[in-house]
Amino acid sequence: MTTFAETLKKEIARVARKELREEITVLRKLGATQRADISALKKEVKSLQSSLKRLEKTRAAPSSSGPFAEPSRTTKPSPHTPRGKPGRKVTFTAERLKAQRARLGFTQEQMAQLLGVSGLSIWKWESGGAAPRTSRVPDILKKIAMGKREALTLIGQLAA
């Protein structure tokens, strides 16, 4: 009986190995294709990253470069110029006006005196109900970018 039981166990193990071998072969092929796909994706990501870096370098480089380009002159910005990111046009917004007024610690009337407009205009500009004339915007942006001491002296000069 023991030989029959041992033979049966061996036969079951052989059939199980045969069945598993087919399943494992399929899984190995699938794993190999997935590894190849992962490798291709890694190469693609690496090439995209290098092209992105190259584009960032060309974007950050000055637009007029070459043997005949004039050297760039770095000038210190005047304290009256509105601050912003280089290359970006600074625009007038109600939030900017409100934030700058809060930074200076001015009332709407004081801000109106600084800008040479009425207090009602400041209120309308801050609430978004109106906007200043486009011809006045650069002057307004310069004045709201001033420091507190400078703005107070200008208000004092305008009031006198």
C-alpha positions in Angstrom: 0.0 0.0 0.0 2.8 2.4 0.7 4.3 1.9 -2.8 0.9 2.7 -4.3 0.5 5.8 -2.1 4.0 7.0 -3.0 3.4 6.4 -6.7 0.2 8.3 -6.6 1.8 11.2 -4.8 4.6 11.2 -7.4 2.2 11.2 -10.3 0.1 14.0 -8.8 3.3 16.1 -8.3 4.4 15.4 -11.9 1.0 16.5 -13.3 0.9 19.6 -11.1 4.4 20.5 -12.2 3.4 20.1 -15.9 0.3 22.3 -15.4 2.2 24.9 -13.5 5.0 24.9 -16.1 2.6 26.1 -18.8 1.2 28.8 -16.4 4.6 30.0 -15.3 5.8 30.2 -19.0 2.9 32.5 -19.8 3.7 34.6 -16.7 7.4 34.8 -17.6 6.6 36.0 -21.1 4.2 38.6 -19.7 6.8 39.8 -17.2 9.4 40.1 -20.0 7.1 42.2 -22.1 6.2 44.4 -19.2 9.9 44.9 -18.3 10.5 45.9 -22.0 7.6 48.3 -21.9 8.9 49.8 -18.6 12.3 50.2 -20.1 10.9 51.9 -23.2 8.9 54.3 -21.0 11.9 55.1 -18.9 13.8 56.0 -22.0 11.0 58.2 -23.3 10.7 60.0 -19.9 14.4 60.6 -19.9 14.4 62.0 -23.5 11.4 64.2 -22.6 13.2 65.5 -19.5 16.3 66.4 -21.5 14.2 68.2 -24.1 12.4 70.1 -21.4 15.7 71.2 -19.9 16.9 72.2 -23.3 13.7 74.2 -23.9 14.0 75.9 -20.5 17.6 76.9 -21.2 16.7 78.4 -24.5 13.7 80.2 -23.0 15.8 81.6 -20.2 18.5 82.7 -22.6 18.3 86.3 -23.9 16.4 86.7 -27.1 19.2 88.6 -28.9 22.2 86.4 -28.6 25.0 86.1 -31.1 28.3 87.7 -32.0 26.8 91.1 -32.8 24.4 91.3 -29.9 24.8 94.2 -27.5 25.8 93.2 -24.0 22.9 93.4 -21.6 23.1 96.2 -19.2 21.7 95.5 -15.8 20.2 98.6 -14.2 18.9 99.0 -10.8 15.2 99.5 -10.9 14.0 102.8 -9.6 11.9 102.6 -6.4 9.0 104.1 -8.3 8.7 101.3 -10.9 6.1 98.7 -10.1 7.6 95.4 -9.1 6.7 92.2 -11.0 8.2 89.2 -12.6 10.7 90.0 -15.4 9.1 89.9 -18.8 5.6 90.3 -17.4 3.5 93.3 -17.9 2.3 94.7 -14.6 -1.4 95.4 -14.7 -3.8 97.3 -12.5 -6.1 95.1 -10.4 -8.4 95.9 -7.5 -6.7 93.3 -5.4 -3.3 94.9 -6.0 -4.6 98.4 -5.1 -6.2 97.1 -1.9 -3.1 95.2 -0.9 -0.7 98.1 -1.6 -3.0 100.4 0.4 -3.0 98.0 3.3 0.8 97.7 3.0 1.2 101.4 3.2 -1.4 101.6 6.1 -3.3 104.3 4.3 -7.0 105.1 4.4 -8.9 105.4 1.1 -8.8 109.2 1.5 -5.0 109.2 1.9 -4.6 106.9 -1.1 -6.9 109.2 -3.1 -4.7 112.2 -2.2 -1.6 110.2 -3.3 -3.1 109.3 -6.6 -4.8 112.6 -7.2 -8.4 111.2 -7.4 -11.4 111.2 -5.2 -12.0 108.8 -2.3 -15.1 107.5 -4.2 -12.8 106.6 -7.1 -10.6 104.6 -4.8 -13.6 102.8 -3.3 -15.0 102.0 -6.8 -11.6 100.7 -8.0 -11.1 98.5 -5.0 -14.6 97.1 -5.1 -14.2 96.4 -8.8 -17.1 98.7 -9.8 -14.8 100.8 -12.0 -11.2 100.9 -13.3 -8.9 103.9 -13.9 -8.3 105.3 -17.3 -5.6 103.3 -19.2 -3.6 106.5 -19.7 -3.4 106.9 -15.9 -2.6 103.3 -15.0 1.3 103.5 -15.3 1.4 106.6 -13.0 -0.9 104.9 -10.5 1.2 101.7 -10.5 4.4 103.8 -9.9 2.7 105.7 -7.0 1.3 102.6 -5.3 4.7 100.9 -5.5 6.3 103.7 -3.4 7.5 103.2 0.2 5.4 104.6 3.0 7.8 107.5 3.9 8.1 108.6 0.2 4.3 108.4 -0.3 3.7 110.5 2.9 6.1 113.2 1.7 4.4 113.2 -1.7 1.0 113.6 0.0 2.4 116.4 2.1 3.8 118.2 -1.0 0.5 117.8 -2.9 -1.5 119.1 0.1 0.7 122.2 0.4 
